[in-house]
């Protein structure tokens, strides 16, 4: 991806405050909210360039679904074996040593 452009943007303070509040409501930075609005306006006007990259995704990664391990693979439970209560029949996935 090419380097992102840096610009100085002069806004009326009331407009900036309104955009900042909107951004906070949607858990975005003010900068990300401005880019979101510009992209939406370009798309609505049919002026979005075909070579425009996708928006940069920052912040917290998506929440894992219940039963998935760190690698995204579904497991029976978080440890990968047994019912997790440590009771009878729960060997934690470890085979007993012969003998």
C-alpha positions in Angstrom: 0.0 0.0 0.0 1.3 3.5 -0.8 2.0 6.0 1.9 -1.1 7.8 3.1 -1.5 11.5 2.3 -1.3 14.0 5.2 -3.3 17.2 4.9 -4.0 20.2 7.0 -7.8 20.7 7.2 -9.3 23.9 8.6 -12.7 23.4 10.1 -15.2 25.6 11.9 -14.9 24.6 15.6 -18.6 23.7 15.8 -18.2 21.4 12.7 -15.1 19.8 14.2 -16.9 19.2 17.6 -19.9 17.7 15.8 -17.7 15.3 13.7 -15.7 14.4 16.9 -18.9 13.5 18.8 -20.1 11.5 15.8 -16.8 9.7 15.6 -16.9 8.9 19.4 -20.4 7.5 19.0 -19.2 5.1 16.3 -15.9 4.3 18.1 -13.8 5.9 15.5 -11.1 8.6 15.6 -12.1 12.0 14.3 -9.6 11.4 11.4 -11.2 8.0 10.6 -14.7 9.6 10.7 -13.7 12.3 8.2 -12.2 9.7 5.9 -15.3 7.6 6.2 -17.5 10.5 5.3 -15.4 11.5 2.4 -15.4 8.0 1.0 -19.1 7.7 1.4 -19.6 11.1 -0.3 -17.3 10.1 -3.2 -19.2 6.8 -3.6 -22.6 8.4 -3.5 -21.5 10.9 -6.2 -20.0 8.2 -8.4 -16.6 9.7 -8.0 -14.7 7.0 -6.0 -11.6 6.2 -7.9 -11.3 2.5 -8.9 -7.8 2.3 -7.6 -8.6 3.7 -4.1 -7.4 1.3 -1.5 -9.5 -0.1 1.2 -9.7 1.9 4.5 -7.0 1.0 7.0 -8.4 -1.1 9.8 -7.0 -0.2 13.1 -7.9 -0.8 16.7 -9.2 -3.9 18.4 -9.3 -7.1 16.3 -12.7 -8.8 15.7 -14.1 -10.7 18.6 -13.6 -14.5 18.4 -16.6 -16.7 18.3 -17.2 -18.9 21.4 -15.3 -22.2 21.0 -12.6 -20.9 18.8 -8.9 -21.1 19.8 -6.3 -18.4 19.3 -5.8 -19.8 15.7 -9.5 -19.4 14.8 -10.0 -23.2 14.8 -13.1 -24.5 16.5 -12.6 -26.5 19.6 -15.0 -28.5 21.9 -13.9 -26.2 24.7 -11.2 -23.6 25.4 -8.7 -26.3 26.4 -9.4 -28.5 23.4 -10.4 -31.7 25.4 -12.7 -32.8 28.2 -15.5 -30.8 29.7 -13.2 -28.5 31.7 -14.6 -29.4 35.1 -11.6 -31.6 36.1 -13.9 -34.4 37.1 -13.9 -38.1 36.3 -13.0 -38.9 32.7 -11.3 -35.5 32.2 -7.6 -36.3 31.5 -7.0 -32.9 29.9 -6.2 -34.6 26.6 -3.1 -36.3 28.1 -2.7 -40.0 27.4 -1.7 -42.1 30.5 1.8 -43.5 30.5 1.8 -47.3 30.0 2.9 -49.5 32.8 
